[in-house]
Amino acid sequence: VALGSDFNPNAYCMAMPTVMHLACVLLRMTMPESLIAATLNAASALGLSKDYGSLSRGKYADLVIIDAPRWEHLIYQFGCHDKIIDYVIKKGHIAHTKYECCG
């Protein structure tokens, strides 16, 4: 199973934490299952698992750094994920931060 945000003009959602939350609530997936479905399985479904989908040597470092005691807060703090995401890292570089400077 792979999860995606389904960004389209009709009814879109750009927040993967929301998609993961809905997968847990509506599809009865566990939080670890929704994480795998949104990362490794999603990359595999797109034919990109060689370079994306998990934190492994030789793959691009795409990840989020959160201010929470556990990664699950990204899912169960529904609608508040923007408050706990400190950094978005894309290909090993800071792509976004909630702070004014990246230092």
Secondary structure, 3 states (H helix, E strand, C coil): CCCCCCCCCCCCCCCHHHHHHHHHHHCCCCHHHHHHHHCHHHHHHCCCCCCCCCCCCCCCCCEEEECCCCCCHHHHCCCCHHHHEEEEEECCEEEEECCCCCC
